[in-house]
């Protein structure tokens, strides 16, 4: 098979690799399209190695394609079924092997490029909002970098779950586009007083920024509020933070990541997502937001686009 590899930090190459072998409960998927994520940029730079059991030099955390082969104990799928899902790596290849219980059906009529924009963004958003953040209808939720793939998912899921979503961005245009998706109030972080513009305290914050936002985040949470940390784009260390507000207001700081979860954790999350969220794509309550689709052979252009921070929604690569 052909695959995108990173043989050295900072290098991307199109190379030939052996086809994956499958176990009894695995399916072999022909990847038609795959999402690009910041984890892929970090892995290319040598800063985010693949977890054990996944290809060490083939990035890619989400895929959409069709079933080409099945292990002897597979019961959920048939040859030709259209599936999508998350993996620990290896999705930027023509073929990927996954446990049958981790794969999800692609909504009827949806193109592969749109389906590839669902797994990472929507599983991460729903997990952070509902399972980690424990939101309930009427809650105020603050999403940083709301123009990202996860952010556009949060805006839509927030509307479906009857939350009041506040979003931050450095770009006014992205905030306007997110209002259409369900965001109630937008805040430009280019303004020095942006925390005051959030308004009333929020019950949940979903943060991709990290260190530079931590002090503000703590100050914006209501008593018993939850800060769910998804990323550290502005750094992973925040010295000099006064923790007295955390104690006084009984706040929770919750870290979460998809890639490091065990197989059992991923299977449970996928089952709940298929039951509770996947129907929303069928009835139009939510939809994947794709900024651009780039040929896999031009993946370096896709990396540059994502690094520019100018994209809105997901960057997708396809064969």
Secondary structure, 3 states (H helix, E strand, C coil): CEEEECCCCCCCEEEECCCCCCCCCEEEEEEEEEEECHHHHHHHCCCCCCCCCCCCCCCCCEEEEEEEEECCCCCCCCCCCEEEEECCCCCCECEEEEECCCCEECCCCCCHHHHCCCHHHHHHHHHHHHHHCCCCCCCEEEECCCCCHHHHHHHHHHHHCCCEEEEEECCHHHHHHHHHHCCCEEEECCCCCHHHHCCCCEEEEEECCCHHHHHHHHHHEEEEEEEEECCCCCCCCCCCCCCHHHHHCCCEEEECCCCCCCHHHHHHHHHHHHHHCHHHHHCCCCCCCEEEEEEHHHHHHHHHHHHCCCCCCEEEEEC
